[in-house]
Amino acid sequence: MEVILKEDVVNLGHRGDVVKVADGYGRNFLLPRKLAMQATVANRAVIDQMKKAAARRSATEKALAEEMVTKLAPVVLTFTRKSGEAGHLFGSVTSSDIAAELETKGFSIDRRKIQLDESIKSVGELTVAIKLYREVTGHVKVTVLAEATAEAATESATEPAPEVPAAEPATEAAAEPATEAAAEPAAEAVASE
């Protein structure tokens, strides 16, 4: 069966291509989902019009994607996560996290366009590819930092504090007269009752 693709289909072809497929695949998958139409003479004329419109739309989409690449080039995303001693994260940084961070910086990019083979699970810097269009791929620098943990805070607390010997005797001597002066009015108040 010959069909004309109305949309891009992975591993089959792009919009407007005339492809030969198995009868069952065409009847049960492509045609009901309106991904393709049968390749007849009348449909070929319609497809020629669709190809011209698609070429114009494709050119504008590609230009917008190339513009987005230049805007994304200086962007650096920083994530702070809890990590172990060897720099392995207790969680991970996923494509959803990257998309959310890009959203806060003013870039609306679908998480499925972010090309991560697997989630980021260690501290460090890396470059993440974002496929914006067929032949257009942008890159974003991602930095993952280790969050200061409670262990680091206890280590700094166990370090001995520097002593100040000159200030301690002066404060003790100043504190003694104040306690004697405070005791005298209290004694007078007890005696007057």
SERO-4910 file (N, C-alpha, C, O; in steps of 0.05 Angstrom, whole numbers):
BEGIN
 pado doro    nc1    nc2    nc3   cac1   cac2   cac3    cc1    cc2    cc3    oc1    oc2    oc3
  Met    A     17    -24      0      0      0      0     18     25      0     37     26     15
  Glu    A     11     44    -17     26     69    -17      9     90     -3    -15     93     -7
  Val    A     23    105     15      9    126     30     26    152     28     50    151     23
  Ile    A     13    174     33     26    200     34     25    209     63      4    211     75
  Leu    A     48    214     74     50    221    103     40    250    107     49    268     93
  Lys    A     22    254    126     13    280    133     29    292    156     29    317    159
  Glu    A     43    276    171     60    284    193     86    268    192     88    248    178
  Asp    A    106    278    206    131    263    208    126    238    225    114    239    246
  Val    A    135    215    215    132    190    229    160    178    233    175    175    213
  Val    A    167    172    258    194    162    264    199    136    249    182    118    248
  Asn    A    223    134    238    232    110    223    216    104    198    218     82    187
  Leu    A    200    124    189    184    119    164    189    141    144    195    136    121
  Gly    A    186    167    153    191    189    134    180    215    145    170    216    168
  His    A    183    236    129    174    262    137    148    270    123    139    256    105
  Arg    A    136    291    132    111    301    122    113    305     91    132    317     82
  Gly    A     94    294     77     93    297     48    107    275     32    104    274      8
  Asp    A    121    257     45    134    235     32    114    214     23     95    209     38
  Val    A    118    202      0    102    180     -9    118    155     -3    140    151    -13
  Val    A    107    138     15    121    114     24    104     89     20     79     90     19
  Lys    A    117     67     16    103     41     14    104     27     41    126     23     52
  Val    A     81     20     51     79      6     77     62    -19     74     49    -23     54
  Ala    A     63    -35     95     46    -59     96     17    -51     98     11    -30    110
  Asp    A      0    -66     86    -29    -59     85    -40    -56    114    -54    -37    119
  Gly    A    -34    -74    131    -44    -73    159    -34    -48    174    -49    -35    188
  Tyr    A     -9    -42    170      3    -18    183    -11      7    173    -16     26    189
  Gly    A    -16      9    147    -29     32    136    -58     34    145    -66     56    154
  Arg    A    -73     13    143   -102     13    150   -107     16    180   -125     30    188
  Asn    A    -90      2    196    -96      1    225    -82     21    242    -90     27    265
  Phe    A    -61     34    231    -46     53    247    -44     80    234    -53    100    246
  Leu    A    -34     82    210    -29    108    198    -55    123    190    -58    146    197
  Leu    A    -73    109    177    -97    122    168   -116    130    190   -126    153    190
  Pro    A   -122    113    210   -140    121    232   -130    144    249   -145    160    259
  Arg    A   -104    146    251    -92    167    268    -87    192    251    -75    212    261
  Lys    A    -95    192    227    -92    214    208    -62    223    205    -56    247    202
  Leu    A    -45    203    206    -16    208    201    -10    207    171     11    216    162
  Ala    A    -28    194    156    -24    191    128    -51    189    113    -72    186    126
  Met    A    -49    191     86    -73    187     70    -64    170     46    -41    169     39
  Gln    A    -84    156     34    -77    139     11    -66    155    -12    -75    178    -17
  Ala    A    -48    144    -26    -35    157    -48    -51    154    -74    -47    136    -90
  Thr    A    -71    172    -77    -87    173   -102    -79    198   -117    -64    215   -108
  Val    A    -89    200   -142    -82    223   -159    -92    249   -146    -78    269   -146
  Ala    A   -117    249   -136   -128    273   -123   -112    280    -98   -106    303    -93
  Asn    A   -105    260    -82    -90    265    -58    -62    275    -63    -51    290    -48
  Arg    A    -50    266    -86    -24    276    -93    -24    306    -98     -5    320    -91
  Ala    A    -45    316   -111    -48    345   -116    -50    360    -90    -38    381    -86
  Val    A    -66    349    -71    -69    361    -45    -42    361    -30    -35    381    -17
  Ile    A    -28    339    -33     -2    337    -19     19    357    -31     35    367    -16
  Asp    A     17    362    -57     36    382    -69     31    409    -56     50    423    -49
  Gln    A      6    416    -52     -1    441    -38      9    440     -9     20    460      1
  Met    A      5    418      4     14    415     32     45    416     33     55    428     53
  Lys    A     59    405     14     88    406     14     98    435     12    117    443     26
  Lys    A     85    451     -5     93    479     -8     89    494     18    106    510     26
  Ala    A     66    490     30     60    503     55     79    493     77     88    509     94
  Ala    A     84    467     77    102    456     97    131    467     93    145    471    113
  Ala    A    139    471     68    166    482     64    168    510     75    188    517     87
  Arg    A    147    526     70    148    553     82    148    553    112    163    567    125
  Arg    A    131    536    124    129    533    153    156    522    164    165    531    185
  Ser    A    167    503    150    192    491    159    215    512    159    231    512    177
  Ala    A    215    529    139    236    550    137    234    569    161    254    577    172
  Thr    A    209    577    168    206    596    191    213    582    217    225    594    235
  Glu    A    204    556    220    211    542    245    241    538    248    251    540    270
  Lys    A    254    533    226    284    529    227    297    555    234    317    555    249
  Ala    A    288    578    223    299    604    229    295    610    259    313    620    272
  Leu    A    271    604    269    266    609    298    284    591    315    294    600    336
  Ala    A    288    566    307    305    548    322    334    558    322    348    556    343
  Glu    A    344    567    299    372    578    298    375    602    315    396    607    328
  Glu    A    354    619    316    355    642    334    356    634    363    370    646    379
  Met    A    341    613    370    340    603    397    367    592    405    376    594    428
  Val    A    382    579    386    408    568    392    427    591    400    443    587    419
  Thr    A    426    614    387    444    636    394    436    647    422    454    656    436
  Lys    A    411    646    429    402    656    455    410    636    477    416    645    500
  Leu    A    410    610    471    417    590    491    447    587    496    455    577    517
  Ala    A    463    596    477    492    592    479    504    602    506    520    588    518
  Pro    A    498    627    515    510    636    540    497    627    565    506    633    587
  Val    A    475    612    563    460    603    587    475    582    603    485    562    591
  Val    A    477    586    629    489    567    647    468    561    669    459    579    682
  Leu    A    461    535    671    442    527    692    457    515    715    475    498    711
  Thr    A    450    523    739    464    513    763    443    499    781    422    510    787
  Phe    A    450    475    789    433    460    807    449    453    832    473    446    830
  Thr    A    437    455    855    450    447    881    434    423    892    410    425    897
  Arg    A    449    401    895    436    377    905    453    365    927    477    370    929
  Lys    A    441    349    944    455    334    965    471    312    952    462    299    933
  Ser    A    496    308    962    513    288    950    529    274    971    532    284    994
  Gly    A    540    251    963    558    236    981    586    246    979    592    266    966
  Glu    A    604    231    992    632    239    993    645    238    966    662    255    960
  Ala    A    638    219    949    651    215    923    639    233    902    647    232    879
  Gly    A    620    250    909    607    268    890    583    256    876    573    268    857
  His    A    574    233    885    550    221    874    525    234    887    524    237    911
  Leu    A    506    241    871    482    254    881    464    234    894    462    211    886
  Phe    A    449    243    915    429    226    928    404    224    910    389    205    912
  Gly    A    400    244    894    379    244    874    391    245    847    412    233    842
  Ser    A    379    260    829    390    264    802    379    290    790    359    301    800
  Val    A    391    299    769    381    322    754    371    310    728    386    299    713
  Thr    A    345    314    723    332    302    700    326    323    679    331    347    683
  Ser    A    316    314    656    309    332    635    286    350    643    284    373    634
  Ser    A    269    341    661    247    357    671    258    380    689    248    402    687
  Asp    A    278    374    705    291    395    721    304    416    703    302    440    708
  Ile    A    317    407    682    330    426    664    309    443    649    313    467    646
  Ala    A    287    431    641    266    446    627    253    466    646    247    488    638
  Ala    A    249    459    672    238    477    691    257    501    696    248    524    698
  Glu    A    282    495    698    302    517    702    303    535    678    306    560    681
  Leu    A    302    524    654    301    540    630    276    557    629    277    580    619
  Glu    A    254    547    639    229    562    640    231    586    658    221    608    651
  Thr    A    246    583    680    250    606    698    268    628    685    266    651    692
  Lys    A    284    619    666    302    638    652    289    649    627    301    665    612
  Gly    A    264    641    622    249    653    599    249    637    574    241    647    553
  Phe    A    258    611    574    259    594    551    238    572    554    239    557    573
  Ser    A    219    571    536    198    550    538    206    527    519    202    528    495
  Ile    A    218    507    531    228    484    516    217    459    528    217    454    552
  Asp    A    206    442    511    194    416    519    216    398    529    238    396    517
  Arg    A    212    384    551    232    367    563    240    344    545    263    334    547
  Arg    A    223    336    526    230    315    508    251    323    487    263    306    474
  Lys    A    255    349    484    275    358    465    303    359    478    323    361    464
  Ile    A    304    356    504    330    356    518    342    328    515    330    308    524
  Gln    A    366    326    504    379    301    497    397    291    520    421    295    519
  Leu    A    385    278    540    400    266    562    398    236    558    376    225    557
  Asp    A    421    222    556    420    193    554    409    181    580    393    162    580
  Glu    A    418    192    603    408    184    629    411    208    647    425    227    641
  Ser    A    397    208    670    397    231    688    425    236    698    442    218    699
  Ile    A    430    261    705    456    269    716    457    261    745    440    269    761
  Lys    A    477    244    753    478    233    779    504    239    794    511    226    814
  Ser    A    519    259    784    544    266    798    549    296    796    538    310    779
  Val    A    565    305    815    572    334    816    591    340    794    609    324    787
  Gly    A    588    364    782    607    372    761    593    389    740    571    398    743
  Glu    A    608    394    718    598    410    696    596    393    671    613    376    666
  Leu    A    575    397    655    573    383    630    555    400    611    541    418    619
  Thr    A    557    393    586    541    407    565    519    388    556    523    365    550
  Val    A    494    399    556    471    383    549    460    393    522    458    418    518
  Ala    A    455    375    504    445    382    477    414    384    478    401    369    492
  Ile    A    404    404    464    375    408    461    369    408    432    377    426    417
  Lys    A    353    388    422    346    386    394    322    404    389    299    396    396
  Leu    A    326    427    377    305    446    373    290    442    347    266    448    344
  Tyr    A    304    431    327    292    425    301    307    402    289    327    393    301
  Arg    A    300    393    265    313    369    253    343    371    253    357    354    263
  Glu    A    353    392    240    382    395    238    394    416    257    417    423    255
  Val    A    378    426    275    386    448    293    387    438    321    367    430    333
  Thr    A    411    438    333    414    430    361    429    451    376    451    461    368
  Gly    A    418    459    399    431    479    416    444    465    440    439    441    445
  His    A    461    479    454    475    467    477    473    486    500    475    511    498
  Val    A    469    474    524    467    490    549    487    478    568    490    453    571
  Lys    A    501    495    583    521    486    603    506    482    629    491    500    638
  Val    A    509    458    641    496    451    666    517    446    687    535    431    683
  Thr    A    514    460    710    533    457    732    517    445    756    497    456    764
  Val    A    527    423    767    515    411    790    534    415    814    557    406    813
  Leu    A    525    428    834    541    433    858    531    416    881    508    409    883
  Ala    A    549    410    900    542    395    924    531    414    945    542    435    949
  Glu    A    509    406    957    497    422    978    512    417   1004    521    395   1009
  Ala    A    516    439   1020    529    436   1045    512    419   1063    488    425   1068
  Thr    A    523    397   1073    508    378   1089    512    383   1119    529    400   1126
  Ala    A    498    370   1136    500    373   1165    528    363   1174    538    373   1194
  Glu    A    540    343   1160    566    333   1167    587    355   1165    605    357   1183
  Ala    A    585    372   1145    605    394   1142    601    414   1164    621    425   1173
  Ala    A    576    418   1173    571    437   1194    582    426   1221    593    442   1237
  Thr    A    580    400   1226    590    389   1251    621    388   1251    633    392   1272
  Glu    A    633    384   1227    662    385   1226    673    412   1233    693    415   1247
  Ser    A    660    433   1224    669    460   1230    663    467   1259    677    483   1271
  Ala    A    643    455   1271    636    460   1299    655    446   1318    660    455   1340
  Thr    A    667    423   1310    686    409   1327    714    421   1327    730    414   1344
  Glu    A    719    438   1309    745    452   1309    746    471   1333    727    484   1339
  Pro    A    769    471   1347    771    488   1371    769    518   1363    781    527   1343
  Ala    A    754    532   1379    751    561   1374    776    575   1384    787    567   1405
  Pro    A    785    596   1371    809    610   1381    802    623   1408    781    635   1412
  Glu    A    822    620   1427    817    631   1454    825    660   1455    843    669   1441
  Val    A    811    675   1472    818    703   1477    822    706   1507    804    713   1521
  Pro    A    847    702   1516    852    702   1545    850    730   1558    843    732   1581
  Ala    A    857    750   1543    857    777   1555    829    787   1561    825    802   1580
  Ala    A    810    779   1545    782    789   1548    768    775   1571    750    787   1583
  Glu    A    774    750   1577    759    735   1597    763    746   1625    743    749   1639
  Pro    A    787    751   1635    789    762   1662    776    789   1666    765    795   1687
  Ala    A    776    805   1645    764    831   1647    734    828   1650    721    843   1665
  Thr    A    722    810   1636    693    807   1638    685    795   1665    664    801   1675
  Glu    A    702    777   1676    696    765   1702    698    787   1724    681    787   1742
  Ala    A    718    804   1723    721    825   1743    698    845   1741    689    855   1762
  Ala    A    689    850   1718    667    869   1714    641    857   1724    623    871   1733
  Ala    A    639    830   1721    614    817   1729    611    816   1759    588    817   1769
  Glu    A    633    813   1774    632    811   1804    620    835   1817    602    832   1833
  Pro    A    629    860   1811    617    883   1824    588    887   1817    572    896   1834
  Ala    A    580    879   1794    552    882   1786    535    864   1803    513    871   1810
  Thr    A    544    840   1809    528    821   1825    527    831   1853    506    827   1866
  Glu    A    548    843   1864    548    853   1891    529    877   1893    515    880   1913
  Ala    A    529    894   1873    512    918   1873    483    909   1871    465    922   1883
  Ala    A    477    888   1856    450    878   1853    441    865   1879    417    865   1885
  Ala    A    459    853   1894    452    840   1919    445    859   1940    427    854   1957
  Glu    A    458    883   1942    453    903   1962    424    913   1961    411    914   1983
  Pro    A    413    922   1938    385    931   1939    366    909   1946    345    914   1958
  Ala    A    372    885   1939    354    863   1946    354    859   1976    334    853   1988
  Ala    A    377    862   1989    379    859   2018    364    881   2031    350    877   2051
  Glu    A    367    906   2021    352    929   2032    322    925   2030    307    932   2048
  Ala    A    313    914   2008    284    909   2004    274    888   2024    251    890   2032
  Val    A    289    869   2031    281    848   2050    280    860   2078    263    853   2094
  Ala    A    300    877   2084    301    889   2111    278    908   2115    269    910   2138
  Ser    A    269    923   2095    247    942   2099    221    929   2102    202    941   2112
  Glu    A    218    904   2096    192    891   2099    189    882   2126    169    870   2133
***
